[in-house]
Amino acid sequence: MLATANGFLDDVGNGRMESAYARTSARFRQEHAPEQFRALIDKNPLLKSQPSRQIKEYSVTATWKRGTASFQATLQVAKESQPVELRLITEEAAWKVDDLLVTAK
């Protein structure tokens, strides 16, 4: 789960939007076309600036067939910071980003 969350944020921070989008769940892709995903990222430029990450907390709930997780971090670039939360689910035996929440500073 942590590898998926960090990989997703690394992809976004390095401008690999197609790769980041591929890490999202089928539900997320159904609700957010690639253009909408890019617009969401563009609204939050700190996500794209290769910030350092401080993990605040994470939680995982898993069974044999299904898992959910929440990953909360604070992104930091210079004096700017941005709290983010990724919600993940298991899909076809792999963790996928199911939601990206960027909270107000």
N, C-alpha and C positions, 0 to 999 in steps of 0.2 A: 504494500500500500504506500509506504513512504517513498519507494523508488518511483512509483507512478506519479505521485503528487510532485515530487522534486523534478522528475523528468518533464512533466507538463509545464511547470514554471520555468525550467531551463529552456525548453523549446520556445515558449513565448518570449522570454528574455533575449533569446538569440535570433528572433525573427523567423523561426521555423513554424509558421502558423499552420501549415498543412499537417505537420507532424503532431503539433499540439491538438489540433482538431481530431486527428485520428485516435488520440488517447481518450476521447470523450465517449460516453455511452450512446447507445442507439436512441434512447429517449431524449438526450440532450441534442443530438443531431437532428432529430425529428422536430424539435421545438426551435432550433437555432440553425438556420442555413449558414454556410461558410461566411457569407457577407455580414450576417448579423453577429457572428462570432468575432470577426475582425472589428466591427463597430464597437462591440463591448470592450475589446482590448484597447482600441484607439481612445475610448473614453477615459481610460485609466493608464496614462502613459508611463507611470512608474513601473507597471508590469513589464514593459518592454525595455527597460533601461538596465538590465542585468543587475538588479539590486541584490544586496546581501539579504539573507533570510534568517530570522530568528523564530524557531518553532515555539509557539506558545503552548500548544497541547494538541494531542490527537487521541482519537478513540476508535476502536474497531469492535464490531459485533459480527461474528461469523458463525455459520453452521456449515454442514457438509456441502450444501448446495448453494448457499447465498451468503453474501457478506455486505456489510455497509461500514463506512468509515467517515470520519470527519477529521480534517487536517486544518489547523489554524496557525497562521504565521503572521509576522509583521515584516513587510518588505522595507528596506532602508537604503536610501541613496542620499549621501551627504546629510543634510538636515531634514530631508523629507522622509516621511514614513507612511505606510499604508497597510492597515490590517486586511487580510484576505482569509477566506475560508473556502476550502475545496471539500465537496461532498463526493464520496466515491462509492461505487457498488461493484460487485463482481458480476462479470458478464462473460460467458463462455470460458470460465475458469481463469479470468484475468481481471485485475482491477482496472476500472475505467472512471474517468471524471464525470460525475453526473450533474454537478452544479458548481458554479464559480460565483462566490459572493464577495464583492469588494465593498467594505463598509466605509462610512464617512470617517474622515480623520478626526 
